[in-house]
Amino acid sequence: MQAMKKCILFAFVLLNSTAKAQCDMYFPLTTGASFEMVSYNPKEEPSGTVTYYVKDLRNGGTEADISSEVKDKKGKVQSTAAYMVQCKGTEMLIDMKSTLPAETLDGYKDMDVKAKGNGFIVLPGTLTVGAALADAFMSWDISAKGQTTVMTTLSMSITNRMVEAKDTVTVPAGTFECYKITANSRLETAIGGMKIPIEMKTIEYYCPGTGLVKSYTYSKNDKLQGTSALSKITK
């Protein structure tokens, strides 16, 4: 019986270690780890930075709380946010709150916010060129504190996700071999009977063992809106 318990414990530790190793492909899951992305405007001029910090780890290191800090080009903090990442089997799940501008939900911090939807962007443990990735959807019903009447609904969807290529990408942090993932995203704000949609196209480059290295955001008419590139990483 004691030997069986040891085998079960060993299997549990091995599975958690394997899952964590898969997740480390996309995110440095170590307490205190951080990475910084430099943001550029459409003219390719630096406009600020976003720094992500790994705070608390749970469940054998397969779940982590992440905080982010947005600074302008002068280094002044503009906003902060928090979200979660987790491993599930060989997949990494990234909280869809990470896709929203930090100031969006921050503007409703004194109100009741109820989230609905699958809530996570899924990245498989192994990326393959030509593979289609799962869509993601999330919405937030916002009402006055203590009230049930919904005043505003924010909806975020990410669709048509595709692993298009494997490219060499150079950023301030170095040169990386990355997978190119394209997607369409839509952020809609509904107030009363009025809906205000913002549609975008994104290109993201993920490097196994490092994570997100570079991203491009375009309008639905293919006009470049901004770029971000990995500038620092601490594991």
N, C-alpha and C positions, 0 to 999 in steps of 0.2 A: 504493500500500500504506500509506504514512504517513497519507494522508487517511482511509483506511478505519479505521485504528487510532484516529485522533482521533474519528471518528464513533461508533465502538464505545464509547470512553471517555466521550464526551458522553452517549450513551444510558444508560450505566450510572449516571453521576452524576445524570441527570435522573430515572431510575427510583427511585434511592435518595432523592432530594429529594422526589419525589411521595409515596413511602411514608412518609417521615418527617413530611411535612405532614399526611397522613391520621392518623398516630398522635398528632400534637400535638393532635388534637381531644380526646383523652382523657387525655393525660399530658404534662407539660412535659418533653420529651426534650432537656434541656440539662444538661450537667454542672454540679452545684452548685444546680440548681433544687430547690425543696422546696414542700410544701404541708402545712398542718395542719388536722386535723379535730377539733372539739370533740365529746366524747361526753356524752350526757345519759341519766340513768336514766329509768325509766317516769314519774316525777313531773316530768320535764323540768328536773331540777336538774343542773348540770354535774358530771360525775364524773371528768373527766380529758381528756387529749388524745392523739392519735396523730399524729406528724409523720413524713412520708415524704421521703426524700432521694434524689436521682438521683446515683449514684456514678460508675460507669464506662460510657462509651458504646462500642459496637463496630459493625462492619459499616456504616460510613457514617452512624452515628447512628440505626440502626434497631433496635438492641438495647441494653438498659440494665439495669444492676444497681441494684436499689432496696433501701434499708435503711429500717426503720421503728423508731420509738422510742415506747413507750407510757409516759405519765406519769399519776400519780394527780392528784386535784384540788389537791394541795399542791405539785405540780411535781416529785415524786420519781419517778425512773425505775423502772418496774416490770418491763419486759422489752424486748428488742430482737429483731429478726428481719430476714431478708434474702430476697429473691426476684427474679425476672426478668420483664421485659416485652419484647416484640419485635413488630416489624411483619412481616407476611407478605402480600405483595401490598397490598391496600387494607384489610386487617384488622389489628386490634391483638389480640395474645395476651397475657393476663395470667396469670402463674403461679398455680395454685390454692393454693399455700402461703400466698398473701396472704389467703385466706378463713379460715384457721385462727387461733384465738387464739394469740398469740405464745408463750405459756407452754406450749401443748400439745406441740409438737415439742421445745421447749427442755427439757421434762422427760425426754426420751429422748436427750439430747446425748451421753451416755457409752455409748450402745448402737449397734448397727448398724441403720440404717434404709434399706430398699429401697423406692423409689417405683415404682408401676405405674399405668397409665391414660394418657389423652390429656394430662392435666396442665395444660391451659390453658382459661381463659374467653375466648371469642372475641367481640369487638365489631367489627361491620362499619364500613367507612369512612363510610357514610351510613346514618343511622337513619331508619326510616319508621314512622309510627304504624300499628299493626296487624300489624307484622312479627313472626314467631316467630324467636327466636334459638336457636342450637345449645346442646344440653345439654353438661354437662361432668362428668367423673368422674375421681377420683384416689384411690388407696389407698396406704398405707404399711405394709409388713411390718416388725415390730420384733423383733429378737432380741438376745441377749446378745452382747457384743463377741467376735468370732471364732467364734461358733456359728451353726449353720444352722437350728436349731429356732425357729420363729416363736412368740413369746410373746404378742404383741399385734398386732392389725391395726386401723388407723384407716382408715375409708372416708369420702370426702366426695363427694356428688353434688349438682349444681345442675340442676334440671329446670324445665320449663314456663316458660321465659324468654320474655317477651312485651313488646314496645314498646306500651304502652297509651295514652299521651297525650303531648301537648306542653304543659307548664305553666310559669308564671312562679313562680320559687322565690326567697325572700328568706332569706339566712343572714348570719352576722356579716361575711362577706367581701364582701357586696353582693347585688344582685338579678340573677338570671340566667334566661334562657330555656332550659328543659331538656326532655329526653325522659325520660319516666317508664318504667322497666323493672321489671317484677315477676317474681318467681321463687320456686320452692320449693327449700329446701336440706335436706340430711340428713347429719348427722355421726354415724357409728356406730363405737363402740369394741367390738372383739371380743376377749375374753380367755377362752381355753379354749373351752368350749361356750356361754359366756354372751355375749349381745350387748346393748349399751346404746345405744339410738338417741336422738338429739336432732333433732327436726324443727322447721324454722322457715320462715317466709315473709318475704320481703324486698321492699322497694320502694326503688329507687335512682333518683336524678335525675342525669343526665349533661348537661352543657352543652358544645356544640361549641366548641372553642378553649380550654376550661378543664378539663374532665374531671368527676370525681365531685364533686357539690355537696352532696348530702344523701342520707341513707339512713335507713330505718326497719327494725327487726327485730321480728317478731311470733312468738309461739308458734304451734303448729299450730291452737290454739283461738282465734286472732286476738287474743291479749292482747299489748299492746305490751311489748317487752323492753328496748328502748333506741333511741336516735336518735343520729346523728352529723351534723355540719354543718361545711362549709368555713369556716374562720376566717381563714386566711392563705394566700397563695400567692406564691411568688417564682420568677420565670422567668429 
